[in-house]
Amino acid sequence: MARRRKPLVPEAEQGLRSFKAEVMRREGYDVDPANPDDVKYEVAEELGIPLERGGSNGKLTTEEAGQVGGQIGGTMVREMIRLAQEKLLKGK
């Protein structure tokens, strides 16, 4: 059963989608700004993981799912840390 994670602040959802699209675009992925979550299929294909659109992905191992999510999430976290460090340096 797929779960839909929602931001703690619902008004932030569009900003999060835009941030994800921009970060993944800078990483060289072709991202549709209206559907940045679609980049996971491109990442999965690049990693050789059989992620299916709209299908059942119950056959994926935890490791395979983690590789896809880690590639995307890790990139976003690194960018958030970079932005925070930049902001801290400007504040001094």
Backbone as a ProteinNet text record, in pm:
[ID]
protein_1_A
[PRIMARY]
MARRRKPLVPEAEQGLRSFKAEVMRREGYDVDPANPDDVKYEVAEELGIPLERGGSNGKLTTEEAGQVGGQIGGTMVREMIRLAQEKLLKGK
[TERTIARY]
83.8	0	88.4	68.1	147.7	99.2	194.8	155	195.1	117.8	143	186.9	312.4	363.8	324.2	279.2	238.9	327.7	359	440.4	367.1	443.2	385.7	308.2	359.5	292.7	241	110.2	56	89.4	98.5	127.9	269.1	354.6	493.1	507.7	402.7	413.2	463.5	411.3	455.3	602.7	644.1	784.2	876.1	833.5	912.6	925.2	815	818.8	915	909.5	998.5	1143.9	1169.9	1305.7	1358.4	1276.5	1316	1346.6	1260.1	1280.9	1411.1	1438.1	1558.8	1684.6	1683.9	1801.2	1829.8	1728.3	1749.2	1785.4	1735.1	1772.3	1921.8	1971.2	2114.5	2199.7	2140.8	2213	2213.1	2144.7	2145.9	2024.9	1922.6	1801.8	1702.4	1626	1520.8	1397.2	1366.3	1258.8	1144	1024.2	902.4	865.4	870.8	842.1	704.1	609.8	476	471.9	566.2	570.1	713.2	775.6	915.2	935.1	827.8	840.9	868.6	839.2	865.6	1014	1099.4	1244.2	1288.2	1208.1	1247.1	1253.3	1174.6	1178.2	1307.4	1351.2	1477	1594.6	1590.6	1695.8	1695.9	1577.6	1567.2	1624	1590.7	1641.3	1794.2	1847.8	1992.5	2061.6	1995.2	2051.8	2020.7	1939.8	1904.1	1799.6	1714.6	1610.8	1477.5	1405	1280.4	1159	1161.2	1050.3	946.2	821.9	715.9	624.6	589.8	493.9	353.9	289.1	150.7	128.7	234	219.7	253.9	248.9	285.1	436.8	496.7	640.8	673.5	580	598.1	712.6	759.9	870	1007.3	1009.6	1136.7	1184	1313.8	1369	1380.3	1394.9	1414	1539.2	1641.1	1766.3	1746.1	1671.4	1647.5	1569	1462.7	1382.2	1466.5	1551.9	1638.7	1741.4	1788.5	1885.3	1823.1	1698.5	1630	1603.2	1542.2	1510.7	1634.5	1739	1862.7	1931.5	1925.8	1986.5	1919	1787.7	1711.8	1719.6	1687	1685.9	1823	1925	2060.7	2104.3	2068.8	2101.8	2029.9	1904.2	1827.6	1881.9	1917.3	1971.3	2104	2190.4	2318	2295.3	2198	2168.4	2110.5	2025.2	1970	2080	2173.6	2285.9	2371.5	2397.2	2476	2408.4	2277	2202.5	2205.4	2191.2	2195	2331.8	2438	2573.7	2596.2	2548.6	2562	2490.7	2371	2292.7	2362.7	2419	2490.6	2611.6	2682.3	2801.2	2764.1	2653.9	2607.5	2560.7	2513.9	2461.8	2571.8	2696.8	2807	2855.5
-117.9	0	124.4	210.1	332.7	433.4	506.6	610.1	744.3	841.4	976.5	1061.3	1099.8	1186.4	1329.1	1398.2	1536.9	1625.1	1743.7	1834.8	1875.3	1904.2	1948.8	2078.5	2163.8	2289.5	2273.9	2249.4	2223.5	2331.6	2455.5	2565.1	2554.5	2473.2	2459.4	2356.8	2283.9	2174.7	2220.8	2331.6	2380.6	2420.5	2485.4	2524.3	2404	2299.3	2176.6	2110.3	2109	2051.1	2129.3	2261.9	2345.9	2323.2	2312.8	2289.6	2156.4	2053.2	1920.3	1923.7	1989	1996.5	2069	2180.4	2257.4	2179.5	2116.6	2040.1	1925.2	1850.5	1735.8	1781.2	1896.3	1949.8	1982.5	2042.2	2074.2	1948.2	1837.1	1709.5	1643.4	1706.5	1656	1574.4	1573.2	1497.1	1585.9	1525.3	1594.7	1593.6	1708	1714.7	1799.5	1745.3	1820.3	1896.2	2030.1	2106.5	2077.8	2037.6	2005.7	1870.3	1781.4	1646.6	1606.8	1676.9	1645	1504.9	1445	1309.3	1207.5	1243.3	1152	1125.1	1209.2	1190.1	1056.4	1003.3	876	763	772.2	668.1	677.8	800.2	819.4	770	801.8	756.1	603.7	544.4	397.9	332.8	388.3	332.5	340.8	455.7	475.2	374	338.9	244.3	98.5	78.6	-57.4	-121.3	-39.1	-88.4	-85.1	-197.2	-207	-142	-10.3	64.4	88.1	50.3	61.4	178.9	252	362.7	305.8	350.5	311.9	164.5	87.8	-55.1	-92.5	-218.3	-268.2	-283.6	-218.8	-229.2	-309.9	-395.8	-478	-576.9	-600.4	-696.2	-631.5	-499	-431.5	-464.4	-478.3	-501	-366.3	-371	-249.4	-177.4	-253.6	-194.4	-119.1	-179.3	-113.4	15.9	9.9	129.7	237	196.1	289.5	354	280.7	338	451.6	433	537	657.6	633.1	742	810.1	733.2	789.3	880.6	844	926.4	1062.5	1063	1188.3	1264.1	1196.7	1261.6	1308.9	1228.7	1267.6	1394.7	1405.9	1525	1646.8	1629.9	1740.9	1782.4	1686.6	1718.4	1791.9	1746.6	1815.7	1961.6	1984.3	2120.2	2204.1	2146.3	2220.6	2258	2168.3	2197.6	2309.1	2302.3	2406.2	2543.1	2547.6	2672.9	2726.6	2637.6	2678.3	2733.5	2667.6	2715.9	2853.1	2867.8	2996.1	3107.3	3075.2	3174.2	3208.6	3108.9	3134.9	3224.5	3200.2	3281.2	3425.7	3445.6	3581.5	3655.9	3579.6	3640.8	3693.7	3657.3	3700.7	3838.9
0	0	0	-96.6	-106.1	-2.8	51.2	145.1	87.5	116.8	66.4	183.9	182.2	287	255.9	359.4	341.7	428.5	378.9	458.9	586.1	688.8	814.7	794.2	708.2	673.8	530.6	514.7	381.1	277.9	321.2	229.7	170.5	229.3	183.5	71.3	39.8	-57.3	-194.6	-244.3	-375.7	-371.8	-265.2	-251.7	-245.9	-177.4	-169.6	-306.3	-381.5	-516.8	-606.3	-595.6	-676	-637.4	-507.4	-458.6	-510.3	-501.3	-548.1	-698	-774.3	-918.9	-950.9	-883.6	-910.4	-873	-756.7	-712.4	-807.8	-845.4	-933.5	-1075.9	-1118.9	-1250.4	-1250.4	-1141.8	-1131.8	-1129.5	-1087.3	-1086.2	-1224.1	-1320.8	-1457.1	-1497.8	-1413.7	-1447.2	-1520.9	-1610.7	-1683.3	-1594.9	-1534.6	-1435.5	-1486.7	-1477.4	-1508	-1380.6	-1381.7	-1260.4	-1201.1	-1285.6	-1235.8	-1165.2	-1198.4	-1140.3	-1105	-1009.2	-979	-922.3	-868.3	-815.1	-924.8	-1049.6	-1161.2	-1180.8	-1123.3	-1139.1	-1078.2	-986	-923.7	-1027.3	-1132.8	-1236.3	-1317.7	-1341.8	-1413.4	-1327.7	-1198.3	-1106.3	-1100	-1089	-1081	-1207	-1322.3	-1448.4	-1453.1	-1410.5	-1409.1	-1317.1	-1206.4	-1110.3	-1145.5	-1250.6	-1290.9	-1201	-1140.7	-1050.3	-1124.1	-1125.4	-1203.1	-1135.6	-1121.8	-1063.3	-1171.4	-1144.8	-1245	-1215.7	-1319	-1304.2	-1286	-1180.5	-1157.4	-1131.4	-1128.1	-1105.1	-962.5	-937.1	-805.2	-799.9	-703.9	-686.1	-561.2	-523.1	-405	-415.7	-537	-555.2	-531.3	-518.5	-491.8	-350.6	-337.1	-203.6	-132.9	-2.5	75.5	28.5	-3.1	-49.6	-180.7	-274.8	-403.7	-385.7	-306.1	-281.4	-213	-120.9	-50.6	-141.1	-240.9	-335.2	-414.2	-456.9	-533.4	-443.3	-328.7	-236.5	-182.3	-158.4	-105.8	-204.6	-331	-436.2	-440.9	-433.7	-442	-309.8	-200.4	-69.3	-26.3	-53.2	-15.8	-85.9	-211.8	-289.5	-232.3	-196.3	-140.6	-3.5	79.1	211.7	198.8	109.5	89.5	47.8	-38.6	-83	31.7	114.2	228.1	327	349.5	438.6	379.2	249.9	184.3	198.1	176.6	188.1	331.1	429.5	570.1	607	561.8	589.5	526.2	405	334.4	412	459.3	535.1	666.5	733.6	859.4	835.7	727.5	697.3	665.2	599.2	566.4	690.1	790.2	912.8	1003.7	979.9	1067.1	1031.2
[MASK]
++++++++++++++++++++++++++++++++++++++++++++++++++++++++++++++++++++++++++++++++++++++++++++

